[in-house]
Amino acid sequence: MHSLACTWLALPRLVWACRALPCLSWTCLALPGLALPSLA
């Protein structure tokens, strides 16, 4: 649960990074696909 909480706290930073770094948008699109299976 600790790692899950840290993930949720980091999400806003990831969103900001995705907006600030369009060249990494493909990575941001892949993050949800990688995170959902690990949370399931």
N, C-alpha and C positions, 0 to 999 in steps of 0.2 A: 504493500500500500504506500510505503514511503516513496518508492520510485514513481508510482502513479501520481502522487501529489506533486512531485517535482516536475513531472511531465506537464501537468495542467498549469503549473506556475510558469513553465517555460513557453507554453503555447503563444501567449501574447508577444513574446520576444521573437518567436519564429515567424509569426504573422508580419511583424514589423520588418524583420530581415527579408522576408519574401517580397515585401513592397519596395524595400530599399534596394534589393538586388534582383532585378528582373532576370538577369542571366542565370539565376539559380531557381527560376520558377519551376523548372522540371523537377528539381529535387523536392520542392515544397509540395508539388502535386503527388509525388510518390510517398511522402511522409505519412499521410493518412492511411494509405494502403498497407504500409508497414506497421503502423501503430495499432490499427484495429485488430488484426489477428493476435497480436501480443496481449491485447486487453481482453479479448474474448475468452 
